[in-house]
Structure formats: structure tokens, C-alpha cells
Amino acid sequence: MAVRIRLPGGTLKIKFYRELRSPERQRRVPVMKMGSLYLIWWSNNRRLQDSDAEGGGQGRLR
């Protein structure tokens, strides 16, 4: 079960390894392991940069 804590500037997520998403496993975002738990920081700025790099969501079918 993942826990999300919203903080100014981003979201701190606490997960087990089996719950990690691909960018988290590949360490594209900051990840810290404490025992069997992983602390992941998803910055609000990082999300904006990722969506711009992917075309900003343009080209979706409606």
C-alpha cells in the first residue's frame, strides 16, 4: 500500500519495491531505500518538465 504525502513543491511517496513504477525503479526521480520501504520524491517542477518533453499531452484522441 503506497502512502502519498503532499508537500509544498511536490509529493513524497512511500512504497514497497513491488509498487514502484518504471521511472522510480530506473531512478529517474529521487529514491531513497530505508529497510524494505522506498521513499520517492515527485517534484511539481519535474512533472511539468516531463509533460513538456512528451509534447504536453497534445495529440490525444477525443
trRosetta pair geometry for C-beta under 8 A, 3 or more apart (Angstrom, degrees):
i j d omega theta_ij theta_ji phi_ij phi_ji
1 19 7.9 -120 0 -80 3 155
2 13 5.9 -10 -174 -169 111 103
2 14 6.8 156 -158 77 59 52
2 15 4.5 -10 -108 -93 93 94
2 19 5.3 -177 -61 160 104 148
3 13 7.0 154 80 -156 52 52
3 14 4.4 -3 54 51 103 104
3 15 7.8 -163 26 -64 63 55
4 11 5.6 -13 -165 -177 99 120
4 12 7.4 145 -158 79 48 49
4 13 5.3 -17 -102 -102 70 79
5 11 6.9 150 74 -163 45 66
5 12 4.5 -16 62 63 102 99
5 13 7.7 -172 22 -77 70 33
5 14 7.6 42 -6 -10 105 101
6 11 5.3 -32 -104 -106 59 86
7 10 6.2 -2 68 70 90 61
7 11 6.8 153 24 -105 75 30
7 12 5.9 40 -3 -9 124 101
9 43 6.3 -37 157 -142 83 80
9 44 5.9 -139 -174 16 33 106
9 45 7.5 -21 -163 -9 77 98
10 41 5.9 58 121 -179 145 82
10 42 5.4 -179 -172 93 106 52
10 43 4.1 -68 -82 -114 136 37
10 44 5.1 -141 -81 -19 62 70
10 45 7.7 -61 -68 17 105 73
10 46 7.4 39 -109 21 126 108
11 41 7.7 159 81 -154 45 46
11 42 4.7 -7 58 61 93 104
11 44 8.0 99 -13 -59 79 75
12 39 6.5 -17 -169 -168 98 93
12 40 7.3 146 -161 76 48 49
12 41 5.9 -19 -104 -101 68 69
12 42 8.0 -168 -77 25 22 73
13 39 7.4 151 80 -158 50 44
13 40 4.4 -19 62 62 101 102
13 41 7.8 -168 21 -74 76 23
13 42 6.5 43 -10 -6 113 109
14 37 5.7 -5 -171 -175 94 120
14 38 7.3 158 -153 78 46 49
14 39 5.8 -15 -100 -101 74 66
14 40 7.7 -174 -75 20 27 77
15 19 4.1 -131 -169 85 116 121
15 20 5.8 147 106 -69 138 65
15 24 7.6 33 53 155 143 162
15 37 7.2 138 72 -158 28 70
15 38 5.2 -27 68 62 79 99
15 40 6.6 1 17 0 111 121
16 19 5.2 88 58 7 72 106
16 20 8.0 -116 100 -27 42 81
16 36 6.3 -2 -128 147 87 94
16 37 6.7 -60 -87 -108 54 54
16 38 7.2 115 -138 12 10 95
17 20 5.8 -36 -160 -3 42 117
17 36 7.4 -86 -13 -172 97 73
17 38 6.4 106 -79 -24 57 127
20 24 4.2 -134 -164 97 96 122
20 25 4.8 123 123 -59 127 84
20 31 7.9 35 -130 -125 130 142
20 38 6.2 6 -76 63 116 160
20 40 7.5 147 -122 -60 91 142
21 24 5.0 89 54 12 69 108
21 25 7.1 -140 97 -6 31 91
22 25 5.8 -57 -142 37 30 108
22 26 6.1 14 164 -5 66 112
23 26 5.9 -64 -141 49 29 103
23 28 4.1 -72 -163 51 87 124
23 29 5.7 61 137 -8 108 101
24 27 7.5 31 -180 -77 31 34
24 28 7.6 -71 -62 42 25 81
24 29 6.0 -34 -96 49 63 110
24 31 5.8 113 -166 -82 77 131
24 38 7.2 103 168 136 121 143
24 40 5.2 -31 -127 -116 119 144
27 31 5.5 -108 -114 25 75 120
29 40 6.0 57 105 -170 121 96
29 41 6.4 -159 163 74 102 60
29 42 5.9 -14 -156 -93 153 62
29 43 7.7 -172 -143 7 103 82
29 46 6.5 98 -112 158 99 162
30 40 7.1 146 89 -154 60 49
30 41 4.4 -2 69 45 112 110
31 38 5.7 -14 -166 -173 103 109
31 39 7.1 149 -158 78 49 52
31 40 5.2 -11 -104 -101 79 77
31 41 7.9 -151 -71 17 39 72
32 38 7.2 149 75 -159 40 58
32 39 4.6 -15 61 58 94 104
33 37 7.4 153 -156 86 55 46
33 38 5.5 -29 -100 -102 67 73
33 39 7.8 -164 -76 18 20 75
34 37 5.2 -19 69 69 85 96
34 38 7.8 161 24 -94 68 24
34 39 6.4 38 2 -16 111 109
42 46 6.5 -130 -168 68 57 128
42 47 6.7 50 169 -53 100 105
43 46 3.9 98 63 -3 96 105
43 47 7.1 -159 93 -8 57 78
44 47 5.9 -50 -155 30 36 112
44 48 6.9 34 150 -17 64 103
45 48 5.8 -56 -155 35 36 111
45 49 6.5 34 151 -18 68 106
46 49 5.8 -57 -150 37 33 110
46 50 6.3 33 153 -20 67 106
47 50 5.7 -54 -147 36 31 111
47 51 6.4 26 158 -16 66 106
48 51 6.0 -56 -146 37 30 106
48 52 6.4 30 155 -19 64 107
49 52 5.8 -56 -149 36 31 111
49 53 6.4 31 154 -21 65 107
50 53 5.7 -57 -149 35 31 112
50 54 6.5 16 157 -9 65 110
51 54 5.9 -62 -146 44 33 104
51 56 5.5 65 146 -116 89 47
51 57 6.2 -13 -165 -28 107 94
52 56 5.6 20 -108 -68 45 89
54 57 7.4 51 100 -53 105 49
55 58 5.0 -108 152 45 101 90
55 59 6.2 -9 138 13 147 120
57 60 6.3 -14 172 -31 76 119
